[in-house]
Amino acid sequence: MLLSSLDLKIQDWKKMIKHVLLLCLMIHCTIADPKAVVPVPVPPVPVSVPPLPKHAWLTLHGDEPYVVANGGFSGLYPPQTELAYSQSIIFGKGGTVLLCDLHMSRDGHGFCLSQLNLQNTTNAADAFPNRKKTYIVNGKELQGWFALDLTSNEMFDKLIVTQSIFSRTDLFDFLSPYPTDIYLEENRNALLWINAEYATFYDQHKLSLLDHVKHLVETKKDITYISSPEIGFLKSMGPVVHGLKTKLMFKFPIDRNAVEPTTNEPYASILTKLPMIKTFATGIVVPREFIWPVNKARYLEPSTNLVADAHKQGLEVFAYGFANDNFLPHNYSYDVQREYLQFVDNSKFAVDGVVTDFPTSASTAIACLAGSKNASRKVPTLIISANGANGEYPGSTDLAYQKAVDDGADIIDCSVQMTKDGVAFCLPSADLIPTTTASGPFMSRAVKVDSIQSSMGIFSFDFKWDEILSLKPQMFSEFNGDLIRDPARKNVGKFVTLSDFLEFAKAKAVPGVLINIENAVYLANKGLDIVGAVTTALSNATLDKQSTQKVLIMSAESSVLDKFKDIPTYQKVLHIKKQVGFVANETALEIKKHADAVYLHKHSLYTQFRGEGFTLNSTNLIECLHWANVSVYAGTVLNEFQDIYMDFSSDPYSLIHNLIYYGADGIITQYPGTANAYTRNLCTGNLESYRIPDINPGDVITTSLDPKEVEEFKPPPPVHLETKDFVTPPLPPVAAIAKDDDKGSASSNNNNVNAPSSSSSPPEQAQTPSTATAATINIVALFFSTILGLVSLL
C-alpha cells in the first residue's frame, strides 16, 4: 500500500513537471524577441542523390562554361572593389573568374574601374569638382572625370567607388578604388581576367596599358584571360604570353558600327573574319545579343550561327551583358536562369562562358539547372499557383491554369467570385478593373464598397454572367513600364466557372486545388451564397468524398473556414493579408482552432534594414506557427527583380531556396514553372556540387557594413498578428433579395457594408522581454527538463 502511494505521488510529480515544461515552452514562444535572430528551423530533408554523371557540354572543349564575375559581385556591391570580388568568390561556383577593367592614374598606376569616365562610377565630381575634362575617345567627344587626371594617392585617398546603375543599392558606396597590384595579391588563388579597353587612348596620353599588363603578367604568370577590343594590343601581347596558359580574347563592343582603332575597320566587318581573329586571339567576347538577337518589342529572334562558326575556327566564345535586373526578353518571363540556360543548355551550342554582374545566379544556372529539365524533384515542398500561372497569362483563365499544370504546380487555385445571377467563377478579385477590360464599356457602373477596397471598383456581383463573358481577361502586374508582362498575351484566354475549374483539375489529375473565399458577409447581404456555391460545386465534383486530390479552403475570415470544419479531408488555410512580424503563442493556438495552415506574406518572415531592401532579422512566425502545428505557405513569389530583396540577388530561385530554408512548407507563386525548376535542381542532395547559398536574414548587411551602423539601427516595433485580424462572427444568413434588377447597378444601401470585426476582445499580447528574461526562461526550461529526466528513472 505504501509503495502504491509512492508510485501515485511520483506519477503526480511527473504530470506536474510535464505541465510546467509545456508552460515554459509556450512562454518561450511568446516572448521571442522580434529583434533577435530566431534560430532557423531545419528545412525539409532533401532527397539524397548519387553523384551526377558528367554533363555533356556543347562548349568548344566540352568543359563546363565559365562564370566570369564582371567586376566581382557588381550587381550587389560597387563594381571592381575588394568587397565585390571577395563576395563573388564566396558565393560563386568553383572556378569563378574575376574580371578587372584596367585603367591608369596620372602617375602610371593601374586600378580596376568599370568605366573610363568616372562620373557615374565614383564620387569624382564631388571630390574633384575642378577636374572635369573633355577628351576625344575613339573618335568621339567624351566629357567627365578621368583616372589619368588623378594621381594614385588622390584616387586611393579621396575617391569612393559607387554603383553605376542607379536602381541598385548605394548602401555599400564607401570603398576605395582597387589597385591592380592588390587585386593580384589578394586574389592570387583565383582565376583572373584583365580587360584592357582603351590602350590607344592611354597611349595618346603617354600611359601604356601594354607595359602595365606586361608587369601584371610578370607578377602573376597564370592570369587566365586578357581581353581587349584593340587588335594591335592583342598582337603585341602575343609574345608576352607565349608559353603561358594565359588566353587572349578579342572583345566586340555593343555598337557593331564602331571602328576598331588598329585597322580602322568596323567591328561588324571584323566579326565576319573569324579565321583572321584566330591568328592573334584564343576567343571572342561578344554582347549576348550577337548570339540571341532581341527585337524592339523585346522578343527573342532565332539564334545566329556565331557560336558554331567560332567553334569551327577553334575560338572560344564568351557572352557578356548578363544581369538579374535587366529588362529581359518576354520569352523568359523574367526568369533570370532561363536566359543563362538559353546560352549554355540548348541542343545546338553552348557558349564557353558568361560575363555577369550576378555570379551566384550564373553559378546556379550552370551547376544546378543545366540538364535538369527531366530530373525528378529533389526538394519536397508544395508549389501552389496564384491565379494559375498568372505571371505568364491573364490570371484565373483557362490558359493560366493549363500553364500552371504544365509547369508542375501541385495545387492550382481559384479565387471564387460571384455574379449577380449566382454564377461562381474564378478571378483574382471581385473588382473587374485590374484583370478584365471592364473599365472600357462599364466605367459608369463603378461604385465604392468600403468593406472590400478603398478605391472605386467595377464589381462582379453587380453583373450577370453573360455580361462577364462579354469582357476579355487582362494581364495584371504590380509593375508597369519596362517590367510589363508579355504584351502579346495581354488579353488572351477565357473565364472559367468554378465547376469547370474543378472538372479541369480532376481531368488533369492535379494533386490538389485551393479554393479562396472572400467577401462572404457582403455577398450574403446581397443575397449571394458564396460558401454554399463552393460547397455545392465541390460536392458535385465529388471532391468532398475522396482523398486522392487535396482540397484546400482558404479565407481571411475564420467564420468561412469554420463552415468546412466537418469535412476532415479539407485543409483549411487562413490568409493573413497584412504583413506582420510577430505572433504570440495564444494567437498561434487560436489559429489552430480554425485552420491547418496559413498563407503569409513572404516579407513577414524577416524584418527589413532601414527600408533598403535588405533583411535584418528573422521573425518568430514560422517557429511559433509550427509549434502550434500550423503549416506555413509563403508568397506571393514573383519573378520580377523589383519584388525580391537584394539579399537574394534579385533572383527568384535564391528567394524560393531561402524561403524553404527558413521553414516554409509551401510556395505560392504566379510563376509555378520557376518554383518547379528549382525543386528539380541537381545541386540539392549532391554533396560534390555547388550549393545554392543559404542566406540567413541579416547576413548580407552584417558581413558588409560596419557592425556599429547595424547596431545603431533601431527597427520599428513589429506588427503583431492578433486574433481580431482573423476571428470573425458567424456568417449571417443569406438575404432573400429579388433578382429582377437587370441593370446591374449596385444598391446604395449595400455599398458601405464594412467587414465584420471580432465579437470579443483578443487576449492581451505579451510584451517583448529583454534578452536576459528570455535567457532566464531557457534556463528554467532546462532545469525542469533535467528534473523530469531524473524522475523518469524512479
N, C-alpha and C positions, 0 to 999 in steps of 0.2 A: 504493500500500500504506500509506503514511504517512497519507494523507487518510482511508482507510478505518478505520485505527486510531483517528484523532482522532474520526471520527464515532461509533465504538463507545464511546469514553470519554464523549463528550457524552451519548449515549443512557443510559449507565450513571449519569451525574450526574443526568440528568432523572428516572430511575426512583428514585434515592435520595432526591432532594428531594421527589418526589411522596409517597414513603412517610413522610418526615419531616412533610410537611404534613398527611397523614392522621392521623398520631400526634398532632400538635398539636391538630387539631380534636377528636379523641377526648378528649384531656386537657381541652380547654376545656369539653366537655360534662360530663365527670365532675366537675370542680371548681366547677361553677356554684354560687355562694354561695346557699344556700337562703334567706338573709335579705335578699338583694338583689332588686331588681325585675328580673325576667328580661324582656328585650325581647319584646313580644307578637308572635307570628308573624302574618304578614299573612293575614287570613281569606280564604275563597274570594271571588273577584271576583263581585259581584252582577250579575245580568242587567241590562243597561242598558235603560232605558225612555224613550220620548219624554215630553215634558211632558204631564201629565194634563189632560183636559178638565175644565172647572169642574163640580163636583158639584152636582146639583140638590137643594138642601136644602129641607126642608118647614118651615123656620122662618118666622116672621112676614114677614120681608122677603126670604127666600130666601138669606140670608147664612149663612156657616159659624157654627155655635154657638160662643159664647164659653167659654173656660175661665177660671173665677174661682178663684183660689188663696185658700182660706179661711184668712186669717191667714198667707199665704205657703205655703211647703212645710211645713205644720204636721204632716204625717204622719211626718216625719223629725226636724224641728227644733222647739224650743219655739215655739208659735204666736205670731204678731204680733211677732216680733223682726226685727232688721235682717238676721240670717243667714237666717231663713226666707224673707223677702221677696226677698233677693238671689238665693238659690238657685232660687226659682221662676221668676225672670226668665231665669236661665241655662239651666234645663232644661225650661221650658215652651215651648209653641209661641208664635210671634209673636202679639202681641195678648193675651197672658195678663193678666187683670185681678187687681190686688192688693187684697184686701178687708181693711179695718181696722174692728174693732168699737170704737166710740168710748166711752171712759169718762173721768171727770174727777176730778182731785185736789181737795183741800180748798181750794186757792188758785186754782182755776179753770183749770188747765192740762189739755189733752187728752192722752190716752195711748191707744195701741192695746192692748187687753186682751181676751182671748177670753171672759171671764165677768165678771159683776157681782161675784160672790163670789170673792175672790182665794185662798181657802183651798186649792183643788186646782190652781191655775194659777201660783202663786208660792210663795216661802218666807215669806209674810207671817206665818204663825203662829210661826215661829222668830224672825224679825226684829223682830216687834212683838207679843210674847205678851200684852200688856195691852190691845190694841186690838180685841179681839173684841166685836162688837156684834150686836144683833138689830134688823132693820128690817121694816116691812110693805112688800112689793113687789107691786104689782098685786093687792092684797087678800090676799096670803099672807105668813106669817111666814118670814123668811129670816135665819139666824144664820151669822156668819162674819166675815171681814175684808173691808173695802171701800176702794176708792180714795179716796172722799170723806172718809175719816178720816185720810188721809195727805197731807202736803204734796208738792209736786212734787220738792223736794230729797230728801225721805225716800224717795220711790219710786225716784228715779234713783240714789241713793247706796246704799241698803240692800236694795232689792227685787231678787230674781232670778226671772226667768220660768222656769217648769218645764213639762214635759209634763203635760197634764191627764189623759191616758189612760195608766194605769199599765203597760199592756202594751207601751208604746213606750219607746224608749231614753231614759235620763236622762243620756247621755254629753255632751250639749250644754247642760245646765242651768247656764249660767254667765252669761247675758246679762241686761242691764237692760231694763226696760220701754221701749217705743219711743214717744217723744213724737210727737204728730201733726204738729207743725211740721217735725220732722226727717224724718218719714215722707213729707211732701210734697216736701221739698227733695231728699232722696236718690233719690226715685223720680219726679222731675219729667218724665222721658221715658216713663213707663209709664202704663197705664190704671189709674185708681184708683177704689176703691169705699169710701164711708163708710157704715157701718151704725150708725144711732143707735137703740139698742134700748130705752133706759129714759128717755125725755125727761120723762115725768110724774114719775117717781121723783126725778130730779135737780132738777126744778122745786120739788118739795116741800122740798128742802134748799138752796134758793136758789142753785142752779147751773144754768146754761142750756145744754143741748146745742144748742138752736136758735141762740143767739148764737155759740157756738163754730163750728158748721158754717158759719154766715154768714161768719165770719172765714176759715175754710179756703177757701171759695168765692172770697172776695176775693183770697186769696193765690194760688190756682190756679184760674183760671176755667174750666178744662176737666176738672174732676172728672167721670168718666164716669157713675158711678151714685151715688145717695144713697138709702138704704133705711131704712125704719122700720116697726114693727108698729103705729104710732100714727097715726091719720088726722089728728088735729089738727096734729101736727108736719109732716106732708107738705103739708097745706093751707097752713100758714104758710111753707113753703119754696117754694111755687109762684111767688110774685112775685120771690123772690130769684134763682131760676134762669131766669126768663123771658128769652128771647133767647139763652140759652146752650145748649150741646149736652148739658148735664147732664140725665140722666133720673132721675125719681123713681120708686121701686119700693116697693110695699106688700108687707111681709113677713108671712106667716102663721106662727104658732108651731106646734109639733108637736101641741100639745093644741088640738083644734078647739073644745073647750068653754070654753077660756079666754075672758075678757071683754076686749074692746077698750076701753082707758081713755077715749077721747073719746066714744064712743057708748053705752058700757055694753052693747054687743050682743055675743053670742058670735061668735067668728070663723067658726064653721060657717054661721051665718046670713049673714054678710057675703060669704062665698065664693059664695053664690048671687046676689049683686048686682054682677056684673061691670060692667054699664053705669055704676053709681054709682062704682065704683073708677076707671073711665076718666076721671072728672071731675077727679081730683086726682093720678093716677099714670099713668106710661107702661107699667107692667107689674106683675107679681106675682112674688113669690119664695115657693116652697112646698116643704114636705118632699117628697122623691121618692115617698113612699107615697101622696101625694094624687093621683099620676098613675098609678103602677102599684102598687095595694094588695097587701099581703103578709098572708096569713092566719097564724094562730097556729102552724101546722105548718111555716111558712117556705116556702110555695109562692106563686108569683105568682097573683093573680086577674086577670080581664080589666081592661084599662086603663079609666080614666074618660074622660069627654069634656072634661075641664078644659082641656087644651091647645087643642083645636079650638074650644071655646066662647070661650076668652080671645082667640084669634087672630081670631075673628069680630068681636070688640069692638075689635080693634086693639091689644090688650095683649100685650106680650112676656111670656114665661113662663120663669123660671129655677127649676131644681130644686136643692135643697141636701141635704146629708147623705151625700155620696159619700166613701168611704174604702176603701182596699185591705184594711184589717184589720177591716172589718165582717164579721159573720157573715151572709153573703149568702143570699138565697133559693136553695133547692136547684136551681132551674131553671138557674142559671148555672154549676153545677159548679165553684164557686169561681174562675171566670174573671172577673177584675175588668173586663176590657174588654167582656165580653158585657153587663154591666149598663149601662155607658155607651152602648153601641150600642142597647140596648133603648129608650133615651130619645132618641137622635138619628138612628138609621138604621133605623127601621121604616117600613112602607109607608103609615102613616096620619098620622103627625105627627113633628115634631122640636121639642124644647124649644130656646129661644133661647140657653141657656147652662146649664152645670153648675157648682155650687159644690162644690169638692173639697179634701180635705186632701192629695191627691197629684196635683199638676198635670201631672207627667210622664205618668202613666197616662192621664189625660183627654186630653192632647195627642196621645198615640199613638192612642187610640181614634178621635178626631175627624179628625186629619190623615192617619192611615195605614191605619186599618182600615175606616172607613165606606166603603161602596161596593166593598169588595174581595172580597165573597163569591164571585164567579165569576171573579176575576182569576187569571191564571197565576202560578206560583211565581216569585218574584224572588230568593230565597235558596237556593242549591244546597247543601242539607245533607240528610243521611239521617235520616228520622224512624222510630224503632224503638219499637214498643209494648212496654210492660212488663206482661205477662199480659193482653194486649189492652188495651181501654180500661178498665183496672182502676179508674180514678177514678170511673167512671160506672156500672159494672156489676160484679157479683162476678167476680173475676179468673179468666181462663182458661175462661170459659164461652162458649157459642155466641153469646150476646148481646154479650159483651165483644169478641169477635173481629169480629162484624158491625159493631159501632160503630167499632172501630179502622179497618176498611176504609172505612166510610162517611166517617170523619173524615180520610182521606188518609194513613194510615200507609204508609210504603214497605216496612217489614219488620214482619210480625206474628210473635209469638214463642210458643213452647211450652216451658215448663219441665217436662221429662218426669219423671213419677213412675211407679212400678211397683206393681202389685197382687200379692198373694200367688200368684194363679194366672197371673201373667205378662202381664197386660194393661198396655200402655204408654198413659198418658193424660196430659193437661195439667192442672197445678195449680201454684199459686205455690210450694208447699213440700211436702215429704214429710209434714210434720205436718199433720194434718187439722183441728186445733183452730181455727186462725185463720180459715180460709177455707171451712169447712163446718160443718154442725150436728152434727158427731160428738161433741162434748163432752156432749150430752144423753144419747143412748142408749148410748154406748160409753165412758164415762169409766172404767169398770172395766178397760178394756184399755189404759189409759195406761201407758207404760213410759219409761225413761230410756235414751237412746242417746247416750253421750258423744261419739262421733265425729261426730254430726250436730248436736246442740244441748245446751246445759247444763241446760235445763228438761225436765220431763216432757212427753211428747207422745203423740198417738194417730196412728200412722204408717200410711201407705197400704199399705206392703209386708206389713203384718200382716192385711190384709183382702182378700177376694175382690172381684172387680169387681161382682158382684151386691150385695154389701154397700155398696160405694161408691154405687151407684145408688139405694140406699135413703135416702141422705142428700140434703140440699139444699145448694147453694152458699151462701156467706155473704160479704157485703161486708166487706172488711177495710180498715182505715185505721190509719196510725200515730197518728192523732189521735182524740180522743174528745170528749165534751161538746158544746159549741156548734159544733165543727168536724166533727161526724159527717157522713158522706156520706149521700146520698139514702136515707132510711129506706124509701121506697116500693119501692126496688129491692134491698133488703137480701138477699132470698133468691130472686131470680129467675134464670132461665137454666138450662142443662143442662150437665153434664160432657161433655167432648169427648175421645175417644180420639186418640192420635197419628195414626193412619191417617185418621180423619175430619178432623182438623185439616189435614193435608196435602191431602186432596181438596178441602176448602173453599178453601184457598189457591189451588189450581190453578183451581177453578171461578170464583173471583173475579178471577183474573189479577193477584193481588197481586205487586208487583215482587220480593218475596223473603220468606223465612221464616228465623227464628232458632230453633235447637233447643238448649236449655240442658240439659246433663247434669251432674248432681251425684251424690255418694254412690256412685260406681261400685264402689269397693272393697268397701264394706259390703254392697252388693246382691249382688256376686259371691260373697261369703262366705255369703250366704243362698240361693244358687242362682238368682239373678235376673240375667240378662244385659242390662243396660240399653243398653250400647253395641251389642250385637247386635240388640236390638229397634229401635233407631233406624236402624241400617244397613239392616235388612230393610224397615222402613217407607218409608224414602227410596227404596230400590230398587223397591219395589212401586209407588210413586208416580212412578217413572221420573225422579225429580229428580236422580239421580246420572248421568243420561245426556243432560243438556241444559244449556244455559247461559242460557236465556231468563229463568228465575226464579233469583234469587240464593239460595244456601243458606249460612247462617252456622251454624257449630257452636260453641257456647260452653261453656266449663267453667272452673272454677278450678284444674284439675289438668292439667299438661302431658301426663301419660300418656293421658288421654282424648283430647286433641286429636291426639296422635300417631297414634291409631288411624285417623284420617281423612286422614293426610298423603298418601296415594296417590291421592286424588281432587282434582285440581288446581282444579276449578271450585268447590270448597267453600272458603269463607273461614273460617278458624279464629280465634275470638275468646277471648282469655284474660280471665277475670273476676277482677279484683283486688278482693276483697271488703272488705278493710280500707282505712281512709283513710290514705294515705301522703303524704309531702311531698317526697320526693327519690328519684331513680333514677340509679344510676351507669351509665356507658356500657357496662360489661361486662354489667350486668343487662339493659339495653335490647337488646343484641345476643343475649343468651340468650333473651329473649322472642321475638325474631325467628326463632329456630330452631324454635319451636313454634307461633307464632301470627302472623296477619297484622294483627290489631287487638287492642286491649284495651278493656275496659269499666271505666272508672274512676269512683269516687265523685266527684260534682261538686265537693265541697269539697276534693278532693285537688289541684285546680288553683290554689288560693290558700290562704294562711295566714290565721289569724284574729287580730284585735286584742283581746287581753285577755278573750277569751270573751264579747265584747259583741255578737256577731252582725254584725261588720263585717270586711271583708277588710283585709289588711295588705300582703302581697306576693304576687307570682306564685311558684309552684313551678316546677321545671325539667322537669316530667314531659312536657308536650306537646312542648317543644323537643327533648328527648333522644329521645323515642319517635319523633317524626317524623324525627329524624336517622337513627334505625335503620330507617326505612321501615316503621314500625308506625302504623296509624291509631288514632285515639282516639275512643271513644264515651263521652260524659259523661252521667251520670244518677244516680239516677233523678230526673227532674224532676217535681215535683208542683205543683198549682195552689194548695194551701193556703198562706196567707201565713206561717204559723209555720215553714215549711220553707225559706223564702227569706231570704237575708241582707239586711239593711236597705239596703246599698249599692244594691240593685236595686229599691228602693221597694216591697218586699213584692209584687212584680209578676212573674208567670211570664214575661211577654213580655220584660221587661227582662233577666231571668236567661237566657232562651234566646238573646236577641240577643247577650249578652256572652259566653256560653259559646262561641258560634260565633266571636265576635270574638277570643277567646283562642286559637282554633285547633282547637276540637273538630270532628271530621269527621262526627259524628252525635249525635243527641239521643235518649236512651232515656227514655221518659215514660209515665206512666199516663194522660195526657190528650193523645193524639195530635192531637185537634182543635185544641187551643191552639197546639201547635207548627206545625201546618199553616196555621192562620190567620196566624201570624207570618211564615211564608215567603211568604205572598201579600200582605204589607203593601205599600201603594202608595208608601211613602216610600223604600224601598231602591232605589237606582239613579236616583232622581229628584232632581236637584240643586236644584230650585226648591222642594222641600217641606221640611217639618220633618224633622229627623233624630232617630231614637231614640238616646238618649245612649250613647256608648261609655264605660263606667266601668272604668278600669284599677284593678286591686286596690290599695287604699290611697288612692285619690283622695279619698274622702269624708272620712276622718279627717285626712289631711294638709292638706286645704284648710279644715277646720273647727275643728281643735284647735290648741293651742299646739304648735309643732314640737318643743319640748323634751319635752313629755309623750309625744309619739310616739316620739322618740328614746330616751327612758328605758325604754320597754317592751322587755324582752328576751324574745322568744318562745322557747318550749321548743325543744330540738333537733328537727328534722324526723324523722318516722318514715321510715326508708329502706325502699324496696322491695328485697327480697333474693331471690335465686334459691330459697332454701328455702321461700319463700312460695308457690311455684307449681310448682317442679320436683319431680315425684313419680316413684317407681319404676314399672316396667311393671305393668300391671294383672294381678292374679292370675287363674288360670283359674277359671271359674265352678264353684262347688262342686256336686257331684251330691247334692242333698238331695231326699228323697221328699216329694211334695206331697200327703200324705194327711191332714195335720192340719187338720181343718175348723174348729177352734176359733178360729183366727186369732190366738192369743197369741204374743207374741214369745219366741223361745228365749232363755233366760237367758244361755247361753254366747255369744250374739251381741250382747248389749246394750252391751258396752263395747269394741267394735272401734274403735280410735282411727284417725283419719285418718293416712295414711302420711306420713312425713317424707322429705326428700331423702336419697338414699343417699350423697351426698358433700357435704362442706362447701362452702358458697358461697365465691367468691373474696372476699378481704379488701376491704371497702368503702373507697373513697377518703375521706380526711379533708377536711372543709371548709376550703379555703385562705383566706388573707387576701385582701383586695381587691388589695393590691399584687401578690401572687402571680398572681392572675388577670390583672392588667394586664400583667405580665411575659410571660405565656403569649401574650396577644394580640399583643404587640409581636414576639415570636419568630415567631408565625404570619405576621404581616405581612411580616417580614424575608424568610422563606423564600418567601413568595408573590412578592415582588419579584424574588428570585433566579431563581425558576422562569420568570418573565416574561422576564428578560434572557437566560436560557439558550435559551428558545424562539426567540429572534431569531437564534441562531447558525446 
